[in-house]
Amino acid sequence: MRIMDTVQMAMQAIRTNRLRSSLTLVGIVLGVASIIAVMTGISVVQGTMEKEMSVLGAQTFQVQKWPSGFSTDEERNKARRRPPMTLSDAQAIRDHVKSVDIVGAEIWEFGFKAKYRGEETNDNVVIVGGTPEYPQNNTHFVGHGRNISAMDIRMANKVVVIGFALAQRLYPFVDPIGRDIRVDERKYEVVGVFDEKKSAFNSSFDSYVLMPVSTFLATYGNVDRDGFERSVNITVHARTPEIVDDAIEETRAVLRRVRGVKRGEEDNFEYFNSESTIRDFNRMTAGVKIGAVIIGTIALLVAGIGIMNIMLVSVTERTNEIGIRKALGAKPNDILRQFLFEAVLLCNMGGVVGVLLGFGIGNLMVRIGMSTSFEAVVPVEWAIIGLLFCTAVGVIYGMLPAVKASRLNPIDALGYE
């Protein structure tokens, strides 16, 4: 018997028992959908993260007191006891690390309002005290006006470069360059506007002001709102992408020396770049992925038992049909193939529905739960894995009914009532 004839007969059997087939598919659909939904959601977030984490660029890494975003409470409590990073640390890197060419320093403070005449923002404006290296090391460039300068740093000038969203909000009909702005009720001169840079994570790429770090410290002091000494974030740009790892090791060596870290002791600072941040995210979500696979696998295995039971019932109901086919010359392998195809076909029909449902749910979860700015993602590799697993479930659980059908005695089968 040709393969196509076997497939057509399997399809006909499934169509004949639509309700039974549909109920059998529910477990398969739920099992596959649960895996695909979780993997799709993680892929959506990861894809957006990879795009946005490139803010540091391929040649840039950051050194700071605190661990990066994906850290535990224990790691943050340990970091709290470290001495703060300082502007002197940044200068030591400039002076002694030969594999880097740009070293910037930043101090961040959150939750301020900005005003210009009758216009006012919400209290979501971020103030960054930085150095002239800020735009290049953070790949966020000044699109209009000028950047802060070394002279601004030396003189602690009260000038700022503002985010694109702030410019649109406060100066909708006028050029902001040269005009005053009040941030936290203090007056500054706007000297530049950053290019627009949106974020799917609702980050403050466009709602912040950059002022000279000296101006920031003169205004807000060296102690933060919680009473802790301020710590500087240092951004470091390697001369070429190929020597980033060497630059990190050289920077570590210099900072360990100037910060008094003894041989054998842990670093009292953290360093990371875009790649390490993405690795941390993958490590953090590994448990979620494993959990989804386990839950989905259990659901598929339970559904497989249901398919086996349904196929056994089908064999019993179609005993006469099997006897007639054998009497007309059908071989045991033909019967086995037909029932095996039915089981595999049933599983994969449920698998396809589960994959489509999982894609939709995964993307919808992220857009509703986090932000509508996330780009939709279809992780094809997980769809293929899901369908291959469905095929395996169909073969494993369909084998017993198929073997039973293929071994029926044609005389006994013809006389079965």
C-alpha positions as CSV (number, residue, x, y, z in Angstrom):
1,M,0.0,0.0,0.0
2,R,1.3,3.4,-0.9
3,I,2.1,6.0,1.8
4,M,-0.4,8.5,0.4
5,D,-3.2,5.9,0.6
6,T,-2.3,5.2,4.2
7,V,-2.3,9.0,5.0
8,Q,-5.7,9.4,3.3
9,M,-7.2,6.5,5.2
10,A,-5.9,7.9,8.5
11,M,-7.4,11.4,7.7
12,Q,-10.7,9.8,6.8
13,A,-10.8,7.9,10.1
14,I,-10.1,11.2,12.0
15,R,-12.8,13.0,10.1
16,T,-15.3,10.3,10.8
17,N,-14.8,10.7,14.6
18,R,-14.5,14.5,14.8
19,L,-15.7,15.0,18.3
20,R,-13.6,12.2,19.7
21,S,-10.6,13.4,17.9
22,S,-11.1,17.0,19.1
23,L,-11.4,16.0,22.7
24,T,-8.3,13.9,22.4
25,L,-6.4,16.9,21.1
26,V,-7.1,19.1,24.0
27,G,-4.2,17.7,26.1
28,I,-1.8,17.9,23.2
29,V,-2.8,21.5,22.5
30,L,-2.4,22.6,26.2
31,G,0.9,20.8,26.5
32,V,2.5,22.3,23.4
33,A,0.9,25.8,24.0
34,S,2.3,26.0,27.5
35,I,5.9,25.3,26.3
36,I,5.6,27.6,23.3
37,A,4.0,30.5,25.2
38,V,6.7,30.6,27.8
39,M,9.5,30.3,25.3
40,T,7.9,32.9,23.1
41,G,7.6,35.3,26.0
42,I,11.2,34.8,27.0
43,S,12.3,35.2,23.4
44,V,10.4,38.5,23.0
45,V,12.0,40.0,26.1
46,Q,15.5,38.6,25.2
47,G,15.4,39.9,21.7
48,T,14.4,43.4,22.9
49,M,17.1,43.2,25.6
50,E,19.8,42.3,23.2
51,K,18.9,45.3,21.1
52,E,18.7,47.7,24.0
53,M,21.7,46.3,25.9
54,S,23.8,47.3,22.9
55,V,23.5,50.8,24.5
56,L,27.1,50.2,25.8
57,G,28.3,49.2,22.3
58,A,30.6,46.3,21.4
59,Q,33.7,47.9,22.7
60,T,32.4,49.3,26.0
61,F,32.0,47.9,29.4
62,Q,30.9,49.4,32.7
63,V,32.5,49.3,36.2
64,Q,30.4,50.1,39.3
65,K,29.9,49.3,43.0
66,W,26.6,47.6,42.5
67,P,25.9,44.3,40.6
68,S,24.0,44.6,37.3
69,G,20.2,44.4,37.1
70,F,19.8,40.6,37.3
71,S,21.2,40.2,40.9
72,T,20.0,38.6,44.1
73,D,19.3,40.3,47.4
74,E,22.3,38.6,48.8
75,E,24.5,40.0,46.1
76,R,23.2,43.5,46.6
77,N,23.6,43.3,50.4
78,K,27.2,42.3,49.9
79,A,27.8,45.2,47.5
80,R,26.4,47.6,50.0
81,R,29.4,47.0,52.2
82,R,31.9,47.9,49.4
83,P,33.6,51.3,49.2
84,P,32.0,53.6,46.5
85,M,33.6,54.0,43.1
86,T,35.0,57.5,42.7
87,L,36.1,59.9,40.1
88,S,39.7,59.1,41.2
89,D,39.1,55.5,40.1
90,A,38.0,56.7,36.7
91,Q,41.2,58.8,36.4
92,A,43.3,55.9,37.4
93,I,41.9,53.9,34.5
94,R,42.6,56.8,32.1
95,D,46.2,57.1,33.4
96,H,47.2,53.4,33.6
97,V,45.1,51.2,31.2
98,K,46.7,51.5,27.8
99,S,44.1,49.3,26.0
100,V,41.3,51.8,26.5
101,D,40.8,55.2,24.9
102,I,37.6,56.6,26.4
103,V,36.7,56.6,30.1
104,G,33.6,58.3,31.3
105,A,32.0,58.8,34.8
106,E,28.3,59.0,35.6
107,I,26.2,59.6,38.7
108,W,22.5,59.0,38.5
109,E,19.6,60.4,40.5
110,F,15.9,59.6,39.8
111,G,12.5,61.2,40.3
112,F,12.5,64.9,39.5
113,K,10.3,67.4,37.7
114,A,11.4,69.7,34.9
115,K,9.8,73.0,34.0
116,Y,9.9,75.7,31.4
117,R,7.5,78.6,31.8
118,G,4.0,77.1,31.9
119,E,5.0,73.6,30.9
120,E,5.9,70.9,33.5
121,T,6.7,67.2,33.4
122,N,5.8,64.5,35.8
123,D,8.3,63.5,38.5
124,N,10.0,60.9,36.3
125,V,12.9,62.9,35.1
126,V,16.4,61.5,35.7
127,I,19.4,63.7,36.4
128,V,22.8,62.4,35.2
129,G,26.0,64.0,36.4
130,G,28.4,63.0,33.7
131,T,31.6,63.7,31.7
132,P,32.0,64.6,28.0
133,E,32.5,60.9,27.2
134,Y,28.9,60.1,28.1
135,P,27.3,60.2,24.5
136,Q,29.9,57.9,22.9
137,N,30.1,55.4,25.7
138,N,26.3,55.1,25.9
139,T,25.7,55.4,22.2
140,H,23.3,58.2,22.8
141,F,24.4,61.1,20.8
142,V,23.6,64.9,20.8
143,G,21.4,65.6,17.8
144,H,21.0,69.3,18.3
145,G,23.3,71.8,20.0
146,R,26.4,70.7,21.8
147,N,27.6,68.2,24.4
148,I,28.9,69.2,27.8
149,S,32.6,70.0,27.6
150,A,35.8,69.7,29.7
151,M,35.5,73.4,30.4
152,D,31.9,72.8,31.8
153,I,33.4,70.2,34.1
154,R,36.2,72.4,35.3
155,M,34.0,75.5,35.9
156,A,31.0,73.5,37.2
157,N,28.8,75.4,34.7
158,K,25.0,75.1,35.1
159,V,24.4,73.7,31.6
160,V,22.4,70.6,30.6
161,V,21.8,68.4,27.6
162,I,18.2,67.3,27.6
163,G,16.4,64.1,26.3
164,F,14.4,64.3,23.2
165,A,11.1,63.7,25.0
166,L,11.8,66.6,27.4
167,A,12.5,68.9,24.4
168,Q,9.2,67.9,22.8
169,R,7.3,68.3,26.1
170,L,8.7,71.6,27.3
171,Y,9.6,73.4,24.0
172,P,7.1,72.2,21.5
173,F,7.2,75.4,19.3
174,V,10.6,76.9,20.1
175,D,14.3,75.9,19.9
176,P,15.4,74.9,23.4
177,I,19.1,75.7,22.8
178,G,20.1,78.7,24.9
179,R,16.9,78.7,26.9
180,D,16.5,78.1,30.6
181,I,15.1,75.0,32.2
182,R,14.2,74.3,35.8
183,V,15.1,70.9,37.1
184,D,14.3,70.2,40.7
185,E,13.5,73.9,41.0
186,R,17.1,74.8,39.9
187,K,17.8,76.8,36.8
188,Y,20.1,75.6,34.1
189,E,20.9,76.6,30.5
190,V,20.0,74.0,27.7
191,V,23.0,73.6,25.5
192,G,22.0,70.4,23.6
193,V,19.3,67.9,22.9
194,F,19.9,64.1,22.6
195,D,18.7,62.1,19.6
196,E,15.4,60.2,20.2
197,K,15.9,56.8,21.8
198,K,12.9,54.9,22.8
199,S,12.9,51.9,25.1
200,A,10.4,48.9,25.3
201,F,11.3,48.7,29.0
202,N,9.9,52.2,29.7
203,S,13.5,53.3,30.5
204,S,14.3,57.0,30.8
205,F,16.4,57.2,27.6
206,D,14.5,60.3,26.5
207,S,13.4,61.8,29.8
208,Y,16.7,62.8,31.4
209,V,19.1,65.7,31.7
210,L,22.9,65.4,31.5
211,M,24.8,68.0,33.5
212,P,28.6,68.2,34.3
213,V,29.4,65.8,37.1
214,S,31.1,68.7,39.0
215,T,27.8,70.6,38.8
216,F,25.9,67.6,40.1
217,L,28.2,67.1,43.1
218,A,28.2,70.9,43.9
219,T,24.3,70.8,43.8
220,Y,23.5,67.5,45.5
221,G,26.6,66.7,47.4
222,N,28.5,63.4,47.8
223,V,25.7,61.7,49.9
224,D,22.5,60.4,48.4
225,R,19.0,60.5,49.7
226,D,19.4,57.4,51.7
227,G,22.5,58.7,53.5
228,F,25.0,56.6,51.6
229,E,28.1,58.1,49.9
230,R,27.5,58.4,46.2
231,S,29.2,55.8,43.9
232,V,30.3,56.6,40.4
233,N,29.5,54.4,37.4
234,I,32.5,54.3,35.1
235,T,32.1,53.5,31.4
236,V,35.2,52.3,29.6
237,H,35.7,52.0,25.8
238,A,38.4,49.6,24.5
239,R,40.5,50.6,21.6
240,T,39.2,47.7,19.4
241,P,36.5,45.1,19.9
242,E,39.1,42.3,19.8
243,I,40.8,43.5,23.0
244,V,37.7,44.1,25.2
245,D,38.5,41.1,27.4
246,D,42.1,42.3,27.8
247,A,40.9,45.8,28.6
248,I,38.6,44.4,31.3
249,E,41.5,42.4,32.9
250,E,43.8,45.4,32.8
251,T,41.1,47.6,34.3
252,R,40.5,45.0,37.0
253,A,44.2,44.9,37.9
254,V,44.4,48.7,38.1
255,L,41.3,49.1,40.2
256,R,42.3,46.2,42.6
257,R,45.6,48.1,43.2
258,V,44.2,51.6,43.7
259,R,41.2,50.3,45.8
260,G,43.5,48.2,48.1
261,V,42.1,44.7,47.2
262,K,44.6,42.1,48.5
263,R,45.7,39.0,46.7
264,G,43.1,36.3,47.0
265,E,40.3,38.6,47.9
266,E,37.2,39.2,45.8
267,D,36.9,42.3,43.7
268,N,35.1,45.1,45.6
269,F,33.5,46.3,42.4
270,E,31.5,44.8,39.5
271,Y,32.0,45.0,35.7
272,F,29.8,44.1,32.9
273,N,29.1,44.6,29.2
274,S,26.2,43.9,26.9
275,E,27.1,40.2,26.5
276,S,27.5,39.5,30.2
277,T,24.1,41.2,30.9
278,I,22.4,39.0,28.3
279,R,24.2,35.9,29.8
280,D,22.9,36.9,33.2
281,F,19.3,37.1,31.8
282,N,19.6,33.7,30.2
283,R,20.9,32.2,33.5
284,M,18.0,33.8,35.4
285,T,15.4,32.5,32.9
286,A,16.9,29.0,32.6
287,G,14.8,27.7,35.5
288,V,11.6,29.1,33.9
289,K,12.4,27.4,30.6
290,I,13.1,24.1,32.3
291,G,9.9,24.4,34.3
292,A,7.9,25.1,31.2
293,V,9.4,22.1,29.4
294,I,8.7,19.8,32.4
295,I,5.1,20.9,32.7
296,G,4.5,20.7,29.0
297,T,6.1,17.3,28.8
298,I,3.9,16.0,31.6
299,A,0.9,17.3,29.8
300,L,1.9,15.7,26.6
301,L,2.6,12.4,28.2
302,V,-0.8,12.4,29.9
303,A,-2.4,13.4,26.6
304,G,-0.5,10.5,25.0
305,I,-2.2,8.0,27.4
306,G,-5.6,9.5,26.2
307,I,-4.6,9.0,22.6
308,M,-3.6,5.4,23.2
309,N,-6.9,4.7,24.9
310,I,-8.8,6.3,22.1
311,M,-6.8,4.4,19.5
312,L,-7.5,1.1,21.3
313,V,-11.2,1.8,21.3
314,S,-10.9,2.7,17.6
315,V,-9.2,-0.7,16.9
316,T,-12.1,-2.5,18.7
317,E,-14.8,-0.6,16.8
318,R,-13.1,-1.1,13.5
319,T,-12.3,-4.8,13.9
320,N,-14.6,-5.8,11.0
321,E,-13.0,-3.2,8.8
322,I,-9.5,-4.6,9.6
323,G,-10.8,-8.1,8.8
324,I,-12.1,-7.0,5.4
325,R,-8.9,-5.2,4.5
326,K,-6.8,-8.3,5.5
327,A,-9.1,-10.5,3.5
328,L,-8.6,-8.3,0.5
329,G,-4.8,-8.6,0.8
330,A,-3.7,-5.9,3.2
331,K,-0.5,-6.9,5.0
332,P,0.0,-6.5,8.8
333,N,2.5,-3.7,8.1
334,D,-0.2,-1.8,6.1
335,I,-2.6,-2.0,9.1
336,L,0.2,-1.0,11.5
337,R,1.2,2.0,9.4
338,Q,-2.4,3.2,9.1
339,F,-3.1,3.3,12.8
340,L,0.4,4.7,13.6
341,F,-0.2,7.5,11.1
342,E,-3.6,8.2,12.7
343,A,-1.9,8.6,16.1
344,V,1.0,10.8,14.8
345,L,-1.5,12.8,12.7
346,L,-3.7,13.4,15.7
347,C,-0.7,14.5,17.8
348,N,0.6,16.9,15.2
349,M,-2.8,18.5,14.5
350,G,-2.9,19.3,18.2
351,G,0.7,20.4,18.1
352,V,0.1,22.9,15.2
353,V,-2.8,24.4,17.1
354,G,-0.7,24.5,20.3
355,V,2.2,26.2,18.5
356,L,-0.1,28.9,17.0
357,L,-1.8,29.4,20.4
358,G,1.5,29.5,22.2
359,F,2.9,32.1,19.8
360,G,-0.2,34.3,20.4
361,I,-0.3,33.9,24.1
362,G,3.5,34.4,24.6
363,N,3.5,37.7,22.6
364,L,0.3,38.9,24.2
365,M,1.5,38.2,27.8
366,V,4.6,40.4,27.3
367,R,2.7,43.2,25.6
368,I,-0.1,43.3,28.2
369,G,2.2,42.6,31.2
370,M,5.2,44.8,30.3
371,S,4.9,47.1,27.3
372,T,3.2,47.3,23.9
373,S,6.6,48.5,22.5
374,F,8.0,44.9,22.4
375,E,8.4,43.5,18.9
376,A,6.5,40.2,18.2
377,V,8.7,37.2,18.0
378,V,8.1,33.7,16.5
379,P,10.7,31.2,17.9
380,V,10.6,28.8,15.0
381,E,13.2,26.4,16.6
382,W,10.8,25.8,19.6
383,A,7.9,25.2,17.2
384,I,10.0,22.5,15.4
385,I,11.0,21.0,18.7
386,G,7.3,21.0,19.9
387,L,6.1,19.2,16.7
388,L,9.0,16.7,16.8
389,F,8.0,15.9,20.4
390,C,4.3,15.5,19.3
391,T,5.5,13.0,16.6
392,A,7.4,11.1,19.2
393,V,4.4,11.0,21.5
394,G,2.2,9.7,18.6
395,V,4.7,7.0,17.7
396,I,5.2,5.8,21.3
397,Y,1.6,5.8,22.4
398,G,0.2,4.8,19.0
399,M,2.4,1.8,18.7
400,L,0.5,-0.5,21.0
401,P,-2.9,0.0,19.3
402,A,-1.2,-0.2,15.9
403,V,0.5,-3.5,16.7
404,K,-2.7,-4.9,18.2
405,A,-4.6,-4.0,15.0
406,S,-1.9,-5.5,12.7
407,R,-2.0,-8.8,14.6
408,L,-5.7,-9.5,14.4
409,N,-6.7,-12.7,12.8
410,P,-8.7,-11.9,9.6
411,I,-11.2,-14.7,10.2
412,D,-11.8,-13.7,13.8
413,A,-12.0,-10.1,12.8
414,L,-14.6,-10.7,10.1
415,G,-16.8,-12.5,12.6
416,Y,-16.5,-9.9,15.3
417,E,-19.7,-8.2,16.4
